[in-house]
Amino acid sequence: MYPGFNAQSSQPLAARKQLNSRHMIPNPGLAADGFNIWWQKTIAQHTAMAVEASALMRAHHRVNSAPQARVGQAD
């Protein structure tokens, strides 16, 4: 049998609970608030980037759609 898997002993289970308790977040609401702030900031940054990219594409299309003399075209 593997060490720590003895069903007769409760010591490994108690040790595991002690280890897990150190990794638990003391205030889960604080973690959720932090995640929400990060999520809203990320969405705002992505939205701003999409708006800027859209404006650049519109400007690019305006410049390229202006009448231009084509190189090599007969007049």
N, C-alpha and C positions, 0 to 999 in steps of 0.2 A: 504494500500500500504506500501511496505517496505521502510525504510529510505534510501536515496541514489538512489532510482529508480524513482524519480520524473522527468518525461520527460520535465516539464516546467522549471526546474532549470539546469543551466550548471555548477553549483558549484561542484557537485560530480565528473563530468567528468574532470574538471580542476584539482581537487585534485588528481584524479587517474593519470593524465598525469604527475603531479609533482612527485608522488611516483615512477612511472615507470622510469622517467628520472634519478633518483638516482641509479637505478639498471642497467642502460644501460652501456655498456663498452664504454669508450670514444674513444678508437682506436681499432676497430674490427680486423684490420690487426695484431696488437700486440697479440691479443688473438689467432688468427690463427697461427701465428709464434710460440707461446708458445705451442700450441697443436701439431704442426708439430714436434717440438723438442722433446716433450714427446713421441710422436708416434714412431719417429725414434729410440729414446733411448730404448723404450720398445721392439721394433722389434729386435734391436741389442742384447739386453739381452736374449730374447727368442731364437734367433739364436745361440748365444754362449752356452746356456744351452743345446740345441738340439745337437750341435756338441760335447759337452763334454759327454752327455749321449750316443751318438753313439759310441764314442771312448771307453767308459767304457764297453758297450755291446760287442764290437769287442774283447776287451781284455778278457772279461769273456768267450766268446765263444772259444777263442784260448786256454785258460787255461783248460776249460772243455772238449775240443775235443782232448786233448793230450791223447795218449794211457795210460791207467791206469789199474792196476790189480783190478778186481772187488772183493769186499768182498764176501766170500762164494762161489766163482767160483772154480771149480776143475781145477787143472793144468794138 
